[in-house]
């Protein structure tokens, strides 16, 4: 089992490249199931979740080929070709490992007229039901049945009809699933109160490049006119705004200065605004954004929210950063009810955090101390890395397979900007 060792106290400085977005990549890859032509995705991050999703696509009959990148380079180019679907089932043994697997439901249903997909797994950060996925698909013509841990969906007559659906609450995954399914429906579809995350804009842009007709990109209302078929396309995955935000917090907690190369400023405006409120200097430039912390950090009051608010995927990283801020910060988690599992681990390092339901009060401390800690989920893992970077002594982070799901070659990137960090294996 691998661990990451960090000897804290180093100020981070330099250029740090931002990889392609995990959350976008896992949404773009299933689009290849909607056509019998090749879909080529560039800037695809080297992540365990991306590899796992590739295996899932192979399971249903798609071929995947990696092209033209050297091992020392970040990112990959992958060509996916689903000439014919050999299966319409996404089995439990693959889907249970990754919640994003549910995103094959809409494309398989649209392409084959039926789909059988296991209920998903993923990080244990709270209840994340898929009822909105199913209701949205029903609204555009699907017949849904739940049995023995599987979703069985069918399109009467072999093709979805299209329709109208208004989400009662914003759901990123459900918006993605229904948009992919509606792209080749017989009629038009209107999705109201759609999620507006940049990853959904990225998805819609790929679908448009494949021949889909979608209006309202970046808004809460998406209008989709179904087409008879989609064709192949070549597309580059957007930069990862959560990775960029995580490394921005690394600069802040170490009193450092990082140039985040390739980042899209508008995609992470809420994160950058929060950093500015905490006393961090943020300077956009031609290659990305510079984040510099030259003064003590100030306390914040933050609440997670759907885009354009502060992303729930940034909550744990902000919490770690605010452990070194002056005064008391208040964080409220509105998306997932069980996303404070990193708090006891941060407390082992000297953090002063009290949790009251969905609200956490973080009182800044003068010193964090290295300790053996254990990651509980992907973003919690990063919060422990951040705390370790600022702590006195050595921090050992176990269960780093969580990190490998969402951060491309993290130790290499941090080492290059001054961190004393390494991966070790216990055999």
C-alpha positions in Angstrom: 0.0 0.0 0.0 1.4 3.4 -1.0 1.7 6.4 1.3 2.8 10.0 0.7 5.4 11.5 3.0 5.6 15.2 3.4 8.2 17.1 5.3 6.5 20.5 5.8 7.6 24.0 6.1 8.8 24.8 2.5 7.5 27.8 0.7 6.1 26.8 -2.7 7.1 28.9 -5.7 7.3 28.4 -9.5 5.2 27.3 -12.4 2.7 24.5 -12.0 0.8 23.1 -15.0 -2.9 22.4 -14.6 -4.1 19.1 -16.1 -7.3 18.3 -17.9 -10.3 18.2 -15.7 -11.2 14.8 -14.2 -14.9 15.8 -13.9 -15.0 16.9 -17.5 -13.1 13.9 -18.9 -15.5 11.4 -17.2 -18.4 13.3 -18.9 -16.8 13.6 -22.3 -15.7 9.9 -22.6 -19.2 8.4 -22.7 -20.2 10.7 -25.6 -18.2 8.3 -27.8 -21.0 5.8 -27.2 -23.4 8.0 -29.2 -21.6 7.5 -32.5 -20.0 4.7 -34.5 -17.2 7.1 -35.5 -14.0 7.8 -33.6 -13.9 10.5 -30.8 -10.5 11.7 -29.9 -9.9 13.5 -26.6 -6.8 15.5 -25.9 -5.5 16.8 -22.6 -7.0 13.7 -20.9 -5.5 13.4 -17.4 -3.6 10.3 -16.3 -5.9 9.3 -13.5 -7.2 6.0 -12.0 -10.8 7.1 -12.7 -10.0 7.8 -16.3 -8.5 4.4 -16.7 -11.4 2.8 -14.9 -13.9 4.6 -17.2 -11.9 3.4 -20.2 -12.3 -0.2 -19.0 -16.1 0.4 -18.6 -16.3 1.6 -22.2 -14.3 -1.5 -23.3 -16.9 -3.6 -21.5 -19.7 -2.4 -23.7 -17.8 -2.7 -26.9 -15.8 0.5 -27.4 -12.1 0.4 -28.3 -9.7 2.8 -26.6 -6.3 3.7 -27.9 -3.7 6.0 -26.3 -1.6 8.1 -28.7 1.4 10.2 -29.1 2.4 11.2 -25.5 5.6 10.4 -23.7 5.5 9.0 -20.1 7.1 12.2 -18.7 4.4 14.4 -20.2 1.2 15.4 -18.4 -2.0 14.4 -20.1 -2.8 11.9 -22.9 -4.6 11.7 -26.1 -7.2 8.9 -26.3 -9.2 7.8 -29.3 -12.5 6.0 -28.5 -14.4 4.1 -31.2 -17.7 2.4 -30.5 -18.3 1.0 -33.9 -21.0 -1.3 -32.4 -22.1 -1.8 -28.9 -21.5 -5.4 -27.9 -23.3 -5.1 -24.6 -25.9 -2.7 -23.1 -25.0 -3.6 -19.5 -22.6 -1.8 -17.2 -21.9 -4.4 -14.5 -21.6 -4.0 -10.8 -17.9 -5.0 -10.5 -16.9 -1.9 -12.5 -19.6 0.6 -11.7 -19.3 0.1 -7.9 -15.8 1.7 -7.9 -16.8 5.0 -9.5 -19.9 7.0 -9.3 -19.4 8.6 -12.7 -20.1 5.3 -14.3 -23.8 6.1 -14.2 -23.1 8.5 -17.1 -23.1 5.6 -19.5 -26.8 5.2 -18.9 -28.0 8.0 -21.1 -25.7 7.3 -24.1 -26.3 3.5 -24.1 -30.0 4.1 -23.9 -29.9 6.6 -26.7 -27.7 4.5 -29.0 -29.2 1.0 -28.4 -32.7 1.7 -27.2 -32.1 0.0 -23.9 -29.5 -0.1 -21.1 -28.9 -2.0 -17.9 -26.6 -0.2 -15.5 -25.6 -1.1 -11.9 -26.3 1.5 -9.2 -23.0 3.4 -8.7 -20.3 3.6 -6.1 -17.6 6.2 -5.5 -16.5 8.3 -2.5 -18.4 7.8 0.7 -19.2 11.5 1.2 -23.0 11.1 1.7 -26.2 10.1 0.0 -26.1 10.8 -3.7 -29.2 9.2 -5.1 -29.8 9.0 -8.9 -33.5 9.6 -8.8 -33.1 12.9 -10.7 -31.2 11.0 -13.5 -34.1 8.6 -13.8 -36.9 11.2 -13.7 -35.2 13.3 -16.3 -34.8 10.4 -18.6 -38.4 9.4 -18.1 -39.4 12.9 -19.0 -37.8 12.5 -22.5 -39.4 9.1 -23.1 -37.5 6.4 -21.2 -39.2 3.6 -19.4 -37.3 2.9 -16.1 -37.3 -0.2 -13.9 -35.2 -0.8 -10.8 -34.4 -4.4 -9.9 -31.6 -6.3 -8.1 -29.4 -3.3 -7.8 -29.6 -2.4 -11.5 -31.3 0.4 -13.5 -33.0 -1.1 -16.5 -34.0 1.6 -19.0 -35.7 1.3 -22.4 -36.9 3.6 -25.2 -40.3 2.5 -26.6 -39.8 2.0 -30.3 -36.1 2.0 -29.9 -35.6 5.8 -29.7 -36.3 8.4 -27.1 -39.0 10.9 -28.0 -37.7 14.0 -26.3 -39.6 16.1 -23.8 -39.4 18.7 -21.1 -38.0 18.5 -17.6 -37.4 20.9 -14.8 -35.0 19.8 -12.1 -36.4 20.5 -8.6 -32.8 21.0 -7.4 -29.6 21.4 -9.5 -27.9 18.2 -10.3 -24.7 18.1 -12.3 -24.7 14.4 -13.2 -28.4 14.2 -14.0 -28.0 17.2 -16.3 -25.1 15.5 -18.1 -27.0 12.2 -18.5 -30.2 13.7 -19.9 -28.3 16.0 -22.3 -26.4 13.1 -23.8 -29.6 11.1 -24.1 -31.6 13.9 -25.7 -29.0 14.7 -28.3 -30.3 11.9 -30.7 -34.0 11.9 -29.6 -36.7 12.0 -32.2 -38.0 15.4 -31.0 -36.8 18.4 -29.1 -36.1 18.6 -25.4 -36.0 21.4 -22.9 -34.1 21.0 -19.6 -34.9 23.7 -17.0 -32.9 24.5 -13.9 -30.0 22.7 -15.6 -26.6 22.7 -13.8 -24.4 25.4 -15.2 -20.9 24.0 -14.3 -18.1 24.6 -16.8 -17.9 20.8 -17.2 -21.4 20.8 -18.6 -20.5 23.6 -21.0 -17.5 21.4 -22.1 -19.9 18.5 -22.6 -22.2 20.5 -24.7 -19.4 21.8 -26.8 -18.2 18.3 -27.6 -21.7 17.2 -28.5 -22.1 20.2 -30.8 -18.8 19.3 -32.4 -20.2 15.9 -33.0 -23.3 17.4 -34.7 -25.7 17.9 -31.8 -28.0 21.0 -31.8 -27.9 22.6 -28.3 -28.9 26.1 -27.3 -28.4 27.8 -23.9 -24.8 26.7 -23.1 -23.8 28.0 -19.7 -27.4 28.9 -18.7 -30.0 27.1 -16.6 -32.1 26.3 -19.6 -30.8 23.9 -22.3 -32.8 23.4 -25.5 -31.8 20.3 -27.5 -33.1 19.5 -30.9 -32.6 15.8 -31.5 -30.7 14.7 -34.6 -30.7 11.4 -36.4 -27.0 10.7 -35.8 -23.8 12.1 -34.4 -20.4 11.9 -36.0 -16.9 11.7 -34.6 -14.9 14.7 -33.4 -11.5 15.7 -31.9 -11.7 17.8 -28.7 -9.5 18.9 -25.9 -10.6 18.5 -22.2 -10.9 21.7 -20.3 -8.3 22.5 -17.5 -9.2 21.2 -14.1 -10.6 24.1 -12.0 -10.6 21.9 -8.8 -6.9 20.9 -9.3 -6.1 24.6 -9.9 -8.0 25.6 -6.8 -6.2 23.0 -4.7 -2.8 24.2 -5.8 -3.9 27.8 -5.2 -4.6 26.8 -1.6 -1.2 25.2 -1.5 0.4 28.5 -2.4 -1.7 30.2 0.2 -1.0 27.9 3.1 2.7 27.9 2.5 3.0 31.6 2.0 4.1 30.9 -1.5 3.7 32.1 -5.1 2.5 29.8 -7.9 1.8 30.4 -11.5 -1.0 28.1 -12.4 -0.5 27.4 -16.1 -3.4 26.8 -18.4 -6.1 27.6 -15.9 -9.3 29.3 -17.1 -9.9 32.2 -14.7 -13.7 32.4 -15.3 -14.2 28.8 -14.5 -13.0 29.2 -10.9 -14.1 32.8 -10.2 -15.7 31.9 -6.8 -12.5 30.1 -5.7 -10.3 33.0 -6.7 -12.7 35.5 -5.0 -12.5 33.6 -1.8 -8.7 33.5 -1.9 -8.7 37.3 -2.4 -11.0 37.7 0.6 -8.5 35.7 2.6 -5.7 38.1 1.7 -4.2 36.2 -1.2 -3.0 38.2 -4.3 -4.5 36.8 -7.5 -3.1 38.0 -10.8 -4.4 36.7 -14.1 -1.9 36.7 -17.0 -1.5 35.3 -20.5 -0.7 31.8 -19.4 -3.0 31.4 -16.5 -3.2 32.9 -13.0 -0.6 33.7 -10.4 -1.5 33.1 -6.7 0.7 34.7 -4.1 0.4 34.9 -0.3 2.7 37.4 1.3 0.6 38.4 4.3 -1.2 36.4 7.0 -4.3 34.7 5.9 -7.7 36.1 7.0 -10.6 34.1 8.2 -13.5 33.5 5.8 -17.2 32.6 5.9 -18.0 30.3 3.0 -20.9 28.2 1.9 -20.7 25.7 -0.9 -23.2 26.0 -3.8 -23.8 24.9 -7.4 -21.8 26.9 -10.0 -21.1 29.8 -10.0 -20.8 29.4 -6.2 -18.0 27.8 -4.3 -17.7 24.2 -5.4 -18.3 21.5 -2.8 -15.1 19.9 -4.2 -13.1 22.8 -2.8 -14.5 22.7 0.7 -11.9 20.4 2.2 -9.0 22.3 0.7 -10.3 25.7 2.0 -10.7 24.1 5.4 -7.1 23.0 5.5 -5.9 26.4 4.3 -8.1 28.2 6.9 -6.4 26.2 9.7 -3.6 28.7 9.3 -5.7 31.8 9.0 -6.1 34.4 11.7 -9.4 34.2 13.5 -12.4 31.9 13.2 -13.8 30.8 9.8 -17.2 29.4 9.2 -17.8 26.8 6.4 -21.2 25.5 5.5 -21.5 22.4 3.3 -24.9 22.5 1.4 -24.3 19.8 -1.2 -23.3 16.6 0.7 -24.2 15.8 4.2 -21.2 13.7 5.1 -18.3 15.7 3.7 -16.4 16.5 6.9 -14.7 13.1 7.4 -11.3 14.9 7.1 -11.9 16.9 10.2 -10.7 14.2 12.7 -7.5 13.7 10.6 -6.8 17.5 10.5 -7.4 17.5 14.3 -4.6 15.0 14.6 -2.3 17.6 13.1 -3.3 20.3 15.6 -6.2 21.9 13.8 -9.0 23.4 15.9 -12.3 22.6 14.1 -15.8 22.1 15.5 -18.6 20.6 13.4 -22.2 21.5 14.0 -24.4 19.6 11.5 -23.5 21.0 8.1 -21.4 23.9 9.5 -17.8 23.8 10.6 -16.0 26.5 12.6 -12.3 26.6 11.9 -10.1 28.5 14.4 -6.7 29.3 13.0 -3.7 27.9 14.9 -0.1 29.1 15.0 1.3 25.6 14.2 0.2 22.4 12.5 2.2 19.3 13.4 3.0 16.4 11.1 1.3 13.1 11.9 0.2 9.8 10.4 -3.2 10.5 8.8 -5.6 8.5 6.6 -7.5 9.8 3.6 -11.2 9.1 3.5 -12.1 10.5 0.0 -10.6 12.3 -2.9 -10.8 15.9 -1.8 -10.3 15.0 1.9 -7.0 13.5 0.7 -5.9 16.8 -0.8 -6.8 18.7 2.4 -4.3 16.4 4.3 -1.6 17.1 1.7 -2.1 20.8 2.1 -2.0 20.6 5.9 1.2 18.5 5.6 2.9 21.1 3.4 2.5 23.7 6.1 3.0 21.4 9.2 6.2 21.1 11.3 7.8 17.7 10.9 6.7 14.8 8.8 3.2 13.9 7.7 2.3 10.4 6.4 -0.9 10.2 4.3 -2.3 6.7 3.8 -4.9 5.5 1.3 -3.5 7.6 -1.4 -5.4 5.7 -4.0 -8.1 8.3 -3.4 -5.6 11.0 -4.6 -4.7 8.9 -7.7 -8.4 9.2 -8.7 -8.3 12.9 -9.2 -4.7 14.5 -9.1 -2.3 13.7 -11.9 1.2 12.9 -10.6 0.7 15.1 -7.6 4.1 14.5 -6.0 6.0 15.4 -9.2 4.1 18.7 -9.6 4.6 19.7 -5.9 8.2 18.6 -5.9 8.9 20.8 -8.9 7.8 23.9 -7.0 9.7 23.2 -3.8 7.7 20.7 -1.7 9.6 18.0 0.2 7.2 15.2 -0.8 7.6 11.6 -1.9 5.5 8.4 -2.4 6.7 5.3 -0.6 5.4 1.8 -0.7 5.0 -0.5 2.3 5.4 -3.5 0.0 
